[in-house]
Amino acid sequence: MITFDEPTGIFHLQGKQTSYFIQKNEQNHLFHLYWGSRLEKRLPDYVLKEIKRASYIADADHITEYKLERLPQEYPAFGNSDLRKPAYQLTFQNGTRISDFRYVSHKILEGKPELEGLPSLRESDDCQTLKIQLHDSYQNLDMTLFYTLYEEGDIITRHVELENVGEDAVEINQLNSACVELPTSDLDLLHLSGSWARENGIQRTPLSQLNYRVESTRGSSSHEHNPFIALVEKETTETTGSVYSMNLVYSGNFEATVDVEMQDAVRMQIGINSSLFDWQLNASETFVSPEAVLVYSQNGLQELTHKYHNAYQEHLLPPKFAKEVRPVLVNSWEACYFDLQEESLLELAQTSKDLGVELFVLDDGWFGHRDDTSSSLGDWFVDQKKFPQGLEPFIRQIKQLGLDFGIWVEPEMISEDSELYRQHPDWCIEVPGRLKSYSRGQFVLDLANTAVQDYLIATLTELVQRYDIDYVKWDMNRSMTEPGSNVLTSIQQKEFYHRYMLGLYRVLDQVTQTFPDILFENCAGGGGRFDAGMMYYMPQTWTSDDTDAIERLSIQEGTGLIYPAITMGAHVSQVPNHQIGRVTPLKTRGVVAMQGNFGYEMDLSKLPAEEKVEIKEQIQQFKAIRSTVQLGKFYRLAVPVRDNAKAWLFVDDQQVVISYVQIHAKPNSPSKRLKLTGLSANTLYQLPTGEKRYGDELMAFGVAIDVVKEDFYSQQWILKKLEEA
Ligand code: DGJ
């Protein structure tokens, strides 16, 4: 529930377990009072008054000792009695940069307004929205702070809109989506970082008096950092400690910053990356910031994970697919790369069908004359050399086998050697007159150009309409360099990156709305754009180009910290692994891939008979646990051999699926046990051996791990739920 108390000026956003307080004072400034566990009895109207901090800063509004820098601000400006890191910065026509927004009015609405042109969490029955309107009278600007509380889900979404109600244009240099101030820096910063093929490693760093910045400057949310940031109490574990976090629903350059100020308070913020962004706001125009999702957990990382997973499955993923189990697929990429031959592909499809696969995906190489990365992106017509009769008969045969059919595209890219480039050489991202760099032999199409957007919408619509397609893998395989557009004015060039994102979202919106029944998979060289923005349009993402089972342990753990299993593509691939050369047992590759949307990335038709038998059993096993993995609840388990193993568990009404992977065997090791969590204490469960145990026993003693005598060892248990005592 959201309430406003007139006498104290306090807004209370009260979720199921969380409270968030904002206070407005007589000067109409807004202060951030609190974000933490739920309060019920009274409003904390004494907190601001009791803040005592020395400050060298000037008095605000000529009121003696009224200093904004001493006080926790809700959405701070720079330069008026507060010189800390601001939430926004504007430049006016006279060249000055000081603004002063004050509270004017507010509204509490049922439901949630949509963000124009941007992805955001969808409205639900349990949400209410607070709109606080601020005004800068000197410049005649309106700023609206939006807060939506999902009461049951216990999360808050925030964004900001700036409207130019005056006559002069204003330049926006920064407009963060959310800012929160915490009173102490005795915290750790937690974020997800890595690189291509090594995405989303969990990093944890103790704070000191510094400015921290987690960001992307690559034109996509990036492999380097995910648009997520959290501050956690020092002693935080899976089940204890407070966690304050923000995730941006945005797929482009972002920044997430933490600034520890000289007197120990901390500002945590998230928004568009201000170092690569300026936006001219003309009279009567409104700028809408992306949305930030704010999640607080008072019970450690497990609760944080559950709140994000629940929010994204309930309110972010396209509703048609949010709760629909995903097909087991085979993908041609690591099986044959560009060497696509109709006959062997059909053989692969036939074997895959025999083993239980449900969807055949034709990856890169089917179009133009693409035999390597040097050509044809943009030419989305079939390569007659590889498919002499066209794609229709090939797809027909796939369908006759009883498989669904999926196709790979990389719509945002263009090869110099393509019909499209020959027709429209000016459609690339480039700075006119400067060299544009190749990456993977390709350039990026300028999605800030409406003509390019229209062309993509028309081309993709035609492609999907023409063929009998069930699934589209939408790839994106390079960072944006030499950012610039041939159609933008000199002022608009500074807006390029964000205009690209708005263009991309327009294309995604139209294409996915036209084909609501097609399953779209997001990919950017694996997890280069694994973010909540893309998830709004595409319900699953290829987690990483690294398919090695052991590397995937930490990639999937980091990704799964906030993104649900049903969004993560995870495939079994060949050994030695194509990315790092490691040889792992087929069983372990299967157990690890069963943590998401399961599939194969290998030529199943060429395997020895005994491996085919094992794969058939693996697929049967996955189908038996699929709905528990994709629709159930996920828990990370503490392992008895730290740093050498990972274990996790999925549970629903029917069963519990437990997976354990140990990286290295150690000599002379005793047998160990794996304690379970998330079970109901009084329920009786049946082990794979037929033995029965109560939930409380399983949570106290766990299940027995076999003595491990090989590297890359794995074990999986399925416990059937029998009855409540
Ligand atoms: C990068 C993707 O992550 C791979 O799965 C594959 O689709 C290739 N691109 C194809 O070029």
Residues whose N, C-alpha, C, O or C-beta is under 5 A from the ligand:
A	BS01	DGJ	W333 D363 D364 D475 C523 G525 G526 D545
